[in-house]
Amino acid sequence: MKKLTYLILLLSILGFVSCGSSGTEKENSTQKKEQKSDEIKDCDDFLANYEEWVDDYIKVLDDYLKNPGDETVATRFMELMQEAMEWSTKWVALADCADNEEYEQKFEEISKKIETKLKELGIE
């Protein structure tokens, strides 16, 4: 859990990037997040969705660092940063999953992908 807190802190620090987004884009993003949240059925489903999010985050982070001036990438990066907090909140809310050693280990493995990418980029 300590690593999760550290990860969220790192993600939050990276998230303080200014970028613009129209109201429609924000509404669409919010609707997509709500739909994704409604789709989570159990621990395995949560971890599958979380891993998909982590993979997307890593790709967008890489794209953002290569070209921070790209408004589309910057907007997507900010959306993913906001979602980072939601994932940790959802994980804690799934107490049965978070308390299960097997699921906790898988969650840590998936989270470590971000940690590894940040080290690779020299950010951590």
C-alpha positions in Angstrom: 0.0 0.0 0.0 3.0 2.3 0.7 4.1 1.8 -2.9 0.6 2.7 -4.2 0.7 5.9 -2.2 4.1 6.7 -3.6 2.9 5.9 -7.1 -0.1 8.1 -6.8 2.1 11.0 -5.5 4.4 10.6 -8.5 1.5 10.6 -10.9 0.0 13.7 -9.2 3.2 15.6 -9.4 3.5 14.8 -13.1 -0.1 15.9 -13.6 0.4 19.5 -12.8 0.8 20.3 -16.5 -1.3 23.0 -18.0 -3.4 22.2 -21.0 -6.7 23.1 -22.4 -9.7 21.0 -23.2 -13.2 21.9 -24.4 -16.2 21.2 -22.3 -17.4 18.6 -24.8 -14.1 16.7 -24.6 -14.4 16.7 -20.8 -18.0 15.4 -20.9 -17.1 12.6 -23.3 -14.1 11.6 -21.1 -16.3 11.6 -18.0 -18.9 9.5 -19.7 -16.3 7.0 -20.9 -14.8 6.8 -17.3 -18.3 6.2 -15.8 -19.0 3.5 -18.4 -15.7 1.8 -17.7 -16.4 1.9 -13.9 -19.8 0.4 -14.4 -18.3 -2.5 -16.4 -16.0 -3.7 -13.5 -17.6 -6.9 -12.2 -15.0 -8.5 -9.9 -11.3 -8.5 -8.9 -10.1 -10.1 -12.1 -12.1 -7.7 -14.2 -10.8 -4.8 -12.2 -7.2 -5.9 -12.6 -7.7 -6.4 -16.4 -9.1 -2.9 -16.7 -6.4 -1.5 -14.5 -3.7 -3.1 -16.6 -5.2 -1.7 -19.8 -5.2 1.7 -18.2 -1.6 1.4 -17.1 -0.5 0.3 -20.6 -2.4 3.3 -22.0 -0.8 5.6 -19.4 2.7 4.4 -20.2 2.2 5.0 -24.0 0.7 8.4 -23.5 3.4 9.4 -21.0 6.1 8.4 -23.5 4.3 10.4 -26.3 3.8 13.4 -24.0 7.5 13.5 -23.0 8.5 13.3 -26.6 6.1 16.1 -27.7 4.6 18.1 -24.8 3.3 20.7 -27.2 0.9 18.2 -28.8 -2.5 19.4 -27.4 -4.2 16.1 -28.1 -1.5 14.1 -26.2 -1.4 16.7 -23.4 -5.2 16.5 -23.0 -5.2 12.7 -22.9 -2.3 12.8 -20.4 -4.3 15.0 -18.1 -7.3 12.7 -18.4 -5.2 9.7 -17.4 -3.7 11.7 -14.5 -7.2 12.3 -13.2 -8.1 8.7 -13.6 -5.0 7.6 -11.6 -6.6 8.8 -8.4 -9.9 7.0 -9.3 -8.0 3.7 -9.8 -6.5 3.8 -6.3 -9.8 4.7 -4.7 -11.5 1.9 -6.5 -8.8 -0.6 -5.4 -9.2 0.4 -1.8 -13.0 0.2 -2.1 -12.6 -3.4 -3.4 -11.5 -4.6 0.1 -11.9 -8.2 -0.8 -9.5 -7.8 -3.6 -7.0 -5.6 -1.8 -7.0 -8.0 1.2 -6.4 -11.0 -1.0 -2.6 -11.7 -1.3 -2.9 -13.0 -4.9 -4.8 -9.9 -6.1 -2.6 -7.6 -4.1 0.5 -9.1 -5.8 -1.0 -8.8 -9.3 -2.0 -5.2 -8.5 1.6 -4.5 -7.4 3.0 -6.1 -10.6 0.8 -4.0 -12.8 1.7 -0.8 -10.9 5.4 -1.6 -11.1 5.1 -1.1 -14.9 4.7 2.6 -14.3 7.5 2.7 -11.7 9.8 0.9 -14.2 8.8 3.4 -17.0 9.4 6.4 -14.7 12.9 5.0 -13.8 13.6 4.4 -17.5 12.7 8.0 -18.3 14.8 9.3 -15.3 11.7 10.8 -13.6 11.8 8.8 -10.4 
